[in-house]
């Protein structure tokens, strides 16, 4: 079943990412952004599980739109 997503906010211009969404059923936050793909950057991450991916999120997006609760 598809998630029911609510747009929380974006700091993008001209329809480009990044954007935050909330899953209305679970409260999970979905982040849309550019994928972190540089091997040296990814090598610094801990506890990476199969199926995980990483996106770059500007701090301003989180401080402006992420739920406080």
N, C-alpha and C positions, 0 to 999 in steps of 0.2 A: 504494500500500500504506500502511496506517495505521501511524503511529509506535507503538512500544512504550514507553509512558511509565511511569516510576517516580516516585511522590510522594516528594519530598525533605523537604518540611516547609512549614509555614504558620504565620503569626502571626495568622491570622484568628480571629475569634470568631463563633460561630453560623453557620459554613459560608460566610462571606463571604471574598472575596479579601483579601490576596494569597497566592499559593502558588507554590512552585518545583517543577518536575519535571525529570527527566533522561531524555533519549532513550537507551534502552538500547543501541541499535545505533550511534549516532554520538557519544554523549557530550554532545551539545548540551543546553543548559539552556533550558527553556521557562518563561516567566514569565507568571503569571496575575495581573492587577491592573486597576485602573481606568485607562481610556484617558486620555492627556493630550490634551485637545482645545482648550484655550484658545489662540486664534490668536497671542496675544503670547508665550506659552510656546513654542509650536511654531516661531515665527519665529526663536527664538534657537538652534535646532538646526542643525548643519552637515551637509552631505553627505547630505541626505535623498533616498533612492531611491524610485522607484515601488514600491508594495506594502509599504513599511515602515510600521509603526505604533509607538506609544510608550506605555508603561505606567509608572505611578508605583509604585516599589518601595521600601518602607521599608528603611532601612539595616539594621535589626535582622533582617529576613528573610534578607538576604544573608550577614550575619556569622554567623548561627546555622546556616544550612542549605546554603549554596553549597559545592560541593566545593572542597577546598583544593588539589587537583592540577590 
